[in-house]
């Protein structure tokens, strides 16, 4: 959200203590004539094919330091907790939320999907879940908060959900916001992400978010239908960071290493216990000489390997 005036310390403190769970409850009670007019405007401008997508869910387009069709709590000249990062799950960019220092103290990043009309983006149905990919470095009990609310023409909620992620993820990990409720005729959707804490969030905590999308009712079976797998790196050949997708069908330690053609270990990529889901590991090929390598993943009693070409 763009702010042209300097805000007081009290106002910044109010924003800093913003709670997604509290916001969810507040939104369930709000009624706004302005929002009704905005909904009509959005629905008249957007084709039906676009209403089934989260606008700019891949965080590829940005304006004035904020993802297009999203708002942030950046305050020009005072605090910039929301930034663009090239360390993306897919495409060229993702959004990064940090806890930064401001005149009011530690200030956590926050984004919401305001859409083109400022009051959410248009939808024509409820969905069973919202999926996204995230990486986190959370300190001192900080969490990544994620919420979604579907509302009807009278701004009354038809469905919604909220979830917190408190375990750090060093590789892009699929997250899911389960949606509860199935009221009729939703016309808008609002999605929120923030770094939160029951007390004060800590400077140094951050989260990166990418590829936000609608989903059905997602469970472990759907997330891991392909079982344990390791896919080809992207890009391949590579000269910088290569992303290696892999899938786990159960909670286990994923051990990923890179070997040269003589069987020598040249890079330890990942050794971490992960829950069932889809992930992407990062290989720094800039540290490797040009040539052909084998990427090997050991997960439980199963092993997978793929070829990597470094140029």
N, C-alpha and C positions, 0 to 999 in steps of 0.2 A: 504494500500500500504506500503510495507516495505521500510524504508529509513535507509541507513547505515551511512550517514554522517550528521553532525550537520548543520541545515539550519540557514541562517541568519535571523535577525529580520524582514527585508523587505520581505523575502520569506514567513515567517509565517504570516505576515500581509496580503500578497496577498492571502494566503489560507483562512485566517479568513474572508475575505470579499467576498469569493466565493459565487456567487448567482446561485441558481438552474435555475432561469428563464434566467439568462445570459448564463449559460452553455447550456441550451436547444437551445438558438439561435446560439451559437457557433457551437454546434454539427451539426446543420442543414446545416452548410456551410463547414464542414471539409471533406477532401478527403485524404485517406492514403493508400499507397501501402502495408504497413505492415499490415494494418487491413484486406485488401483483402486476403492476404496469411493466416492470422489467421482464417478468416472465412472458408476457404477451409479446414484447419486443424480441426476446430471444427466440421464442417458438416461431415467429414469423420470418426470422432471418435464416435459421439453420435448416438445411435439408435433413430428411429423415436418416440418410446414411451416416451423417455425422453424429446423430444423437445416440448412437450405439457405442461411441468411443469416448474415452476420457480426453478432453482437449489438451493437446501438448503433453500427453502422459509420458512421452519419451524425453521431455525437458530439452528439446532440440532448439527451440526458438526463444530468444530472450529480448527484453527491452528495458533499458534503464536499470539494469542489474537485477531484474526479476523475471522468472519464466512467464512468457506470454500466457494470458488467460488465468494466471495465478496471482495472488497478492502475497506480500511478505511483510514482516515487521521491521525491515530496514529503515533507518532514520538517517537521511543524508547528513553527513558531517558529524554524526554522533555515534551511531552503531550500525555495523553491517554484518549481521549474523547469518545472512543468506547469500550465497555466492554460487557461481557457475563453476563446475569442474569438468575437465576433459577426461577424468577417470570414470568412464561410463560403463554401464552394463552392456548396452548396445548403442550404436550411433556415435555421435561425437561429444555429447555432454550429458551431465546429470546435475542434480541440485545438491548442494552441500549446506547443511545446517550446523552452525558452530555455537558454542557458548563464548561470548566475547565480553570484554570489559567495557563499561560505559560509565557516565557520570553518576548513574544510579546503582552501579554495582554490576554483578554478573548478569548478562543479558542473553537468553537462549533464543535460537532461531525458530521461526514459525512460518509456515506457508499454508495457504488455503486456495482451493480451486474456485475462484470467484466467477470465472467465465467472462464473456464479453460485456455482460450487463451489470457486473459487480455483485450479483446476488446468487451465484451458482450457475451451473451450465444445464442445458436442457436434456431431459431424458423422457422416454415414453413408457418405461416399465421399471419395476424393482429388479435388483440383481441379487444373487445369493452370496456374493462376496466381491471384494476389491483385492486384486493381487498387485504386488510390486516387488522390486528387488532393492536390497539395501545392504550397506556396510556400516559398521558402527565402531566407535571407540568411546565408550561411556565410562565415566569416572564417578566413584563415590556414591553409587546407588542411582545415578541418572538413568533415564529410560528414554526410548523413542516412543512417543505417543502417536497413534494413528486412529482417526475417526472418520466416519462417513454418515451423512444424513440425507435421506430422500424425503422430499416434501411435495404436497399437492398444491393446487392453485391458491388455496387459502392459507398457504405457508404452514400447514399442519404436517408434522412428520408422518410418513407412511411406513418407513423402515429405517434402520440405522444400526450402527455397531461401533465399538471402540475396543482397542487392544493396546497393550504395552509390550515392548521388546527390551529386555534388560541384559541379554547375553551378547557380548561383543562378537562381531562377525568380521573376520579379516578378508573374506571373499564375498562377492555379491551373493546374497541369499534370498530366496523367495519368501516374502511375507504375505500373509493373507488376513484381511479384516473380514470376519464373518458378519453377515448382515442378518439381523433379526427383524421379524415382522414382514408383512406382505400386504399392506394397505393398498387400496385401489388408486389408480390414476396419479402416479407421481409425475411431476413436471420439471423438477430441478433436483440436482445432486450437489452436495458440498462435501469435499474431502479435505481433511486437515492432517498435517504432520508437524510435530514439534518435539524438541528435547525438553523433558520435564523432570521434576523431582518433587517429592512430598515436602522438601525443604527448599534449599537454594541450589540450582544447577551449578556445576563446576566448570570453570574455564579449562579448556582442553578437551572437553567432550565434543564429539561431532558425529554426524550421521550423513551418509550419502544415499540418495533415493533416485530411482530410475524406473522406467517402463511400467507405469501405473496403468492398470487395465481392469475392465469389468470381467467378472467370472461367474460361474455357476456356484452351486454349493460345493466347495472344494474340501476334500479330505485327503488323508495320506495316500489312499489308493489312487486318486486322480493325479496327485502331485508326482507320484513315483511309479506310474504304470509301466515304465520301461525297465524297472529294476535298477541294479548297479550298472552304470555305463560311463564311458569316457569318450568324448567326442574330439574331433580334429581341432587343433588350435586355430584361432582367428586373430590376425591374419596368418597365413602360412603360404609362402615364406614370410618371415618376420625379421624386423631389425630393431624393434623397440619392445614395448609390452605386448605379449601375446596372451589372449584369454583362452583358457581351456575349459569348456563346459563339462560338468560331470553330474551324475545323479546317484543318490543313495536311496535304498528302499527301507532302511532301518537306521537307528542311531548307532554309529560306529566311528572309529578313528579313520579318517581319510589321510593316507600317506602318499604324497605325490612327489616324485623325483624325476630329474632329467639325467640321462646317461648318454655318453657318446657311443659310437659304433664299436668301440673296443671294450664296452662294458664298464667304463670308469664313471663314477658318480661325479657330475659336474655342477649340479645345483639341487638343493633341497627347496622345494616349492611350498609344501604345506604338510603339517602334521598336527591335526586338530580333530577333536571329537565333534561331530556334527549330527544333527537330527536328520530324519528322512526329508528329502527335498532336492531341489535343483540348484546348482552352484556354478560359479566360474572362478577358477584359480588364475592367478597372474604369474606369468613367467617373464623375467627380465632378460630378454635375449641380447640386450646390449652388453651383457657381461660374458657372452659366449662368442667363440670364434665362428666364422662362417662354416657351415657344414650341415650334416644331417644328424639328428639326435632322436632318441626314443624317450617319450614321456610315459612313465609307468605309475599307475595308481594301484595301491594295495588298500582294500577296504574289507576288514574282517578276513575271511578266508578266500576272498576273490581278488583276482588281479586283472587289470586291463592296461593296454598300452596303445599309443598312437605315435605317428611319426611327426617330427618337427623339423622344418628347414629354416636355418638361420642364414641370412644373406648379408 
